[in-house]
Amino acid sequence: MQLINTILGGLSLGMVYAAFALALVLIWQSTRIVNFAQAPMAMVTTFIALTLIESGMNYWVAFVAALVAGFVLGALVERLIIRYVDHDNHINPVILTLGLFIVLHAVAAVIFGSNFQSFPAPFGLTGFSVGDTTFNLTPTSVFTILIVIAVMALLRLLFLKTDLGLTMRAAAFNQEVARILGVRVNRTLTLGWALASVVGSLSGLLIAAGGLVHPSYMDGVVVYGFVAAVLGGLDSPAGAVVGGLLMGVTLSLVSGYLGSGLVPLAALIVLVVVLLVRPGGLFSTSTERTV
């Protein structure tokens, strides 16, 4: 019974990592940038939702408002900051996102405070019961699982079946060629950042549900969500979900049977093994060529 509940808890936790990994996959596929500021951006929009809820607004209205705020924040970050960085050296935008990570933390602490605050859950937090047995699976966990699967399906549809997804990928891979083909690259990149920020905001809301939030509450998710994205492959939404689930179950088993102190080490071992054995991720579609 303990094993079943440990695995169920890992699946729920894995879906949380998968939600954040999907945001990383989206920003990578649409801009070819790893955005380490994704977590504090999501944290800011979560606090916006919490402020609206505490002011008396309906939970779902605040939920949607946070997603809209994420869309606007992502577009503004790309339009006002990222666009003016030298992209010839691919490390420059990444370093800038690390700087944004620090700045957004500081700004959020000033505006929202550094105290722990309770964030409501959309559904119940009591596990389902069968007879006298209570399973480590709650209605809120089921909601998280379903919405992450839905987002994964929508992203696959976007990038594989729509003209918009094709233009986003073209702009990300080669901006000059895309411009020659008539793609409005600047608008496309802005849209990519905005959509990725929406998915990131969703992950922030899912992680906060029924828990405590503060300016650093998503910091740990950055590490595990990034490992999940690398594990599945940064080019694959399905890989992000599978990577998140594998991470969640693995870390849950390590925490339950070996001790929570070994969880960061386990995550590091998973990352190193993946980078050594399959650097592109389990669902990587790239192939090697011999020249």
Disulfide bonds with the S-S distance in Angstrom:
none
